[in-house]
Amino acid sequence: MKNKIIAGNWKMNKTRAEAAALIEELIPLVSNTSNTVIICVPFTDLELAIRLTEGSNVHVGAQNCHWKESGAYTGEIAPSMLKEMGVEYVVIGHSERRTYFGETDATVLARTKAALNAGLKPIVCIGETLSERKEGEMEAVLTRQVVEGFKDVTAEELTNIIVAYEPVWAIGTGVTATDEQANDAIKYVRSVFARKYGKVAADALYIQYGGSMNDGNAKGLLSMSDVDGGLIGGASLVAAKFAAIVHAHE
């Protein structure tokens, strides 16, 4: 059975002082887990997080990167810059990036390829909106996001990618997909990857659930056969709650 990959997405939260306090509280709480623990912090906290987690089992990720290595892209960060710092993971294509900043399947693919080329491990987010689910378009949307968002990704590159299924209607709303809804959607996503890469590669792929997973519902969600972990938002900002999710299914 796979271990679980639990990643915290801090979003635009935590000053350096607040980040230091959270990390120092978190490290001993998760030191004995067999699961993989990742914290994806704001750019300004990255260097601090890497320094404070050194020698621990907590890995550090960024929340975005650009698809170019350098150039006239004011405000953007190149994947090689993250790699040079010691960053291991990077979140790409989060629904908030798609909704507020014009992210598309094409830019998700470009960022993913650039991250892979720099030696980073992308956490690529996919998921349908509430209206898409209500209109029966969930499968079509997820298929498109996999087909278009992974168009040029090779089977070998796929082994360094984590996919996060995040139903947009459940992100930051307090509404969570039921255990069965989450598992069924992830099972469908896995079937799309199986058509593209084969069953062995699809089964080996880690697919997380994101969307208001917390310390109260994590045990049920993580017990599902196709749920390989979680991408955690609000609950990752409280050390005890995040640690409870990390330990929810061991």
C-alpha positions as CSV (number, residue, x, y, z in Angstrom):
1,M,0.0,0.0,0.0
2,K,1.3,3.5,-0.8
3,N,2.2,5.9,1.9
4,K,0.2,9.1,1.8
5,I,1.5,12.4,0.7
6,I,0.2,15.3,2.8
7,A,1.0,18.8,1.5
8,G,0.0,22.0,3.2
9,N,-0.7,24.9,0.9
10,W,-0.3,28.0,3.0
11,K,-1.5,30.3,0.2
12,M,-0.9,34.0,1.0
13,N,-0.5,33.6,4.7
14,K,2.2,33.8,7.4
15,T,4.9,36.4,7.9
16,R,8.4,35.1,8.5
17,A,8.0,35.3,12.2
18,E,4.7,33.5,12.0
19,A,6.1,30.9,9.6
20,A,9.0,30.2,12.0
21,A,6.7,29.6,14.9
22,L,4.4,27.3,12.9
23,I,7.3,25.2,11.4
24,E,9.0,24.9,14.8
25,E,5.8,23.6,16.3
26,L,5.0,21.3,13.4
27,I,8.3,19.4,13.1
28,P,8.2,17.4,16.3
29,L,4.5,16.6,15.8
30,V,5.2,14.8,12.4
31,S,8.7,13.5,13.0
32,N,7.6,9.9,13.4
33,T,5.2,9.6,10.5
34,S,5.7,7.2,7.6
35,N,3.8,9.6,5.3
36,T,5.5,12.3,3.2
37,V,5.0,15.8,4.6
38,I,5.3,18.9,2.5
39,I,4.7,22.6,3.3
40,C,4.1,24.9,0.3
41,V,4.8,28.4,1.6
42,P,4.8,31.9,0.2
43,F,8.0,33.0,-1.7
44,T,9.1,35.2,1.1
45,D,9.1,32.3,3.6
46,L,10.9,29.8,1.4
47,E,14.5,30.4,2.5
48,L,13.4,30.4,6.1
49,A,11.4,27.2,5.7
50,I,14.3,25.4,4.0
51,R,16.6,26.4,6.8
52,L,14.3,25.4,9.6
53,T,13.3,22.0,8.1
54,E,16.9,21.0,7.4
55,G,17.5,17.5,8.9
56,S,13.8,16.9,9.4
57,N,11.3,14.9,7.4
58,V,9.4,18.0,6.3
59,H,9.8,19.0,2.7
60,V,9.4,22.4,1.2
61,G,7.5,23.5,-1.8
62,A,6.6,26.8,-3.6
63,Q,3.1,27.8,-4.8
64,N,3.9,28.7,-8.4
65,C,6.8,29.1,-10.9
66,H,7.1,30.6,-14.4
67,W,7.6,28.6,-17.6
68,K,10.8,30.5,-18.6
69,E,14.2,30.4,-17.0
70,S,14.8,34.1,-17.3
71,G,13.5,37.2,-19.1
72,A,11.2,40.2,-18.9
73,Y,8.6,38.7,-16.6
74,T,8.3,41.2,-13.8
75,G,7.0,39.6,-10.6
76,E,7.6,36.0,-11.7
77,I,10.0,33.4,-10.3
78,A,12.0,30.9,-12.5
79,P,12.0,27.2,-11.6
80,S,15.8,27.2,-11.4
81,M,15.7,30.0,-8.8
82,L,13.5,27.7,-6.6
83,K,15.8,24.7,-7.2
84,E,18.9,26.7,-6.3
85,M,17.3,27.6,-3.0
86,G,16.7,24.0,-2.1
87,V,12.9,23.9,-2.9
88,E,11.8,20.4,-3.9
89,Y,8.1,20.8,-4.8
90,V,5.9,23.4,-6.6
91,V,2.2,23.7,-6.8
92,I,1.0,24.4,-10.3
93,G,-2.5,25.2,-11.7
94,H,-4.3,25.7,-8.4
95,S,-7.9,26.8,-9.1
96,E,-7.2,30.2,-7.5
97,R,-4.5,30.7,-10.1
98,R,-6.9,29.5,-12.8
99,T,-9.7,31.7,-11.5
100,Y,-7.9,35.0,-10.6
101,F,-4.8,35.0,-12.7
102,G,-5.8,33.5,-16.1
103,E,-4.1,30.2,-15.7
104,T,-5.1,27.8,-18.5
105,D,-4.4,24.1,-19.3
106,A,-1.7,25.4,-21.7
107,T,0.1,27.5,-19.1
108,V,-0.2,24.7,-16.6
109,L,1.6,22.4,-19.1
110,A,4.3,25.0,-19.7
111,R,4.9,25.5,-16.0
112,T,4.9,21.8,-15.3
113,K,7.5,21.1,-18.0
114,A,9.7,23.9,-16.9
115,A,9.5,22.7,-13.3
116,L,10.4,19.2,-14.3
117,N,13.3,20.4,-16.4
118,A,14.7,22.3,-13.4
119,G,14.5,19.2,-11.2
120,L,11.4,20.2,-9.2
121,K,8.5,17.9,-8.4
122,P,5.2,19.6,-9.5
123,I,1.9,19.2,-7.6
124,V,-0.5,19.7,-10.5
125,C,-4.0,20.7,-9.5
126,I,-7.2,19.8,-11.5
127,G,-10.9,20.0,-10.7
128,E,-14.3,21.1,-11.8
129,T,-16.5,24.0,-10.7
130,L,-19.9,23.6,-9.0
131,S,-21.7,24.6,-12.2
132,E,-19.7,22.1,-14.2
133,R,-20.5,19.3,-11.8
134,K,-24.2,20.3,-11.7
135,E,-24.4,20.3,-15.5
136,G,-22.9,16.8,-15.6
137,E,-19.6,18.0,-17.1
138,M,-17.3,16.8,-14.4
139,E,-15.8,13.9,-16.4
140,A,-15.4,16.1,-19.5
141,V,-13.6,18.8,-17.6
142,L,-11.3,16.4,-15.8
143,T,-10.5,14.6,-19.1
144,R,-9.7,17.9,-20.8
145,Q,-7.5,19.1,-17.9
146,V,-5.5,15.8,-18.0
147,V,-5.3,15.6,-21.8
148,E,-4.4,19.2,-22.4
149,G,-2.5,19.8,-19.1
150,F,-0.2,16.8,-19.6
151,K,0.0,16.7,-23.4
152,D,3.8,16.7,-23.6
153,V,4.5,15.0,-20.3
154,T,6.3,11.7,-20.8
155,A,5.7,8.5,-18.7
156,E,9.1,9.0,-17.1
157,E,8.3,12.6,-16.2
158,L,5.0,11.5,-14.7
159,T,6.8,9.6,-12.0
160,N,8.0,12.9,-10.6
161,I,4.5,14.5,-10.6
162,I,1.8,14.5,-7.9
163,V,-1.7,15.3,-9.1
164,A,-4.2,17.1,-6.7
165,Y,-7.9,16.7,-7.5
166,E,-9.5,19.7,-6.0
167,P,-13.2,20.2,-6.8
168,V,-13.3,24.0,-7.0
169,W,-16.7,24.1,-5.2
170,A,-15.0,22.6,-2.1
171,I,-12.0,24.9,-1.8
172,G,-12.2,27.3,1.1
173,T,-16.0,26.9,1.3
174,G,-16.1,24.4,4.2
175,V,-18.0,22.1,1.9
176,T,-16.2,18.8,1.3
177,A,-16.8,16.1,-1.2
178,T,-18.0,13.0,0.5
179,D,-15.5,10.2,0.9
180,E,-17.2,8.4,-2.0
181,Q,-17.4,11.4,-4.2
182,A,-13.7,12.1,-3.8
183,N,-12.8,8.5,-4.4
184,D,-15.0,8.2,-7.5
185,A,-13.6,11.4,-9.0
186,I,-10.0,10.4,-8.4
187,K,-10.7,6.9,-9.7
188,Y,-12.0,8.5,-12.9
189,V,-9.0,10.8,-13.2
190,R,-6.8,7.7,-12.8
191,S,-8.6,6.0,-15.6
192,V,-7.9,9.0,-17.9
193,F,-4.2,8.7,-17.0
194,A,-4.4,4.9,-17.6
195,R,-5.6,5.5,-21.1
196,K,-2.7,7.8,-21.8
197,Y,0.1,6.1,-19.9
198,G,-1.1,2.6,-19.1
199,K,-2.5,1.1,-16.0
200,V,0.8,0.5,-14.2
201,A,1.8,4.1,-14.5
202,A,-1.6,5.3,-13.5
203,D,-1.7,3.1,-10.4
204,A,1.7,4.3,-9.4
205,L,0.7,8.0,-9.8
206,Y,-0.1,9.8,-6.5
207,I,-3.4,11.6,-6.7
208,Q,-4.3,13.7,-3.7
209,Y,-7.7,15.1,-2.7
210,G,-7.9,18.8,-1.9
211,G,-10.9,20.9,-1.0
212,S,-11.6,21.6,2.7
213,M,-9.9,18.4,4.0
214,N,-9.3,19.0,7.7
215,D,-8.5,17.1,10.9
216,G,-12.2,16.1,11.2
217,N,-12.7,14.5,7.8
218,A,-9.2,13.4,6.8
219,K,-9.5,9.9,8.2
220,G,-12.4,9.0,6.1
221,L,-11.1,10.6,2.9
222,L,-7.6,9.1,3.3
223,S,-9.1,5.6,3.9
224,M,-10.5,5.6,0.3
225,S,-8.7,3.2,-2.1
226,D,-7.8,5.8,-4.7
227,V,-7.0,8.8,-2.4
228,D,-3.3,9.0,-2.1
229,G,-3.0,12.0,0.2
230,G,-4.2,15.5,0.6
231,L,-3.5,19.1,-0.4
232,I,-4.5,21.0,2.7
233,G,-5.4,24.7,2.8
234,G,-6.7,26.3,6.0
235,A,-5.9,23.4,8.3
236,S,-2.3,23.5,7.3
237,L,-1.9,26.9,9.1
238,V,-2.4,25.3,12.5
239,A,0.3,22.8,13.4
240,A,-1.9,20.5,15.6
241,K,-4.6,20.3,12.9
242,F,-2.1,19.6,10.1
243,A,-0.3,17.0,12.1
244,A,-3.6,15.3,12.9
245,I,-4.2,15.0,9.1
246,V,-0.7,13.6,8.6
247,H,-1.4,10.9,11.2
248,A,-5.0,10.3,10.2
249,H,-4.3,7.2,8.2
250,E,-1.2,5.3,9.2
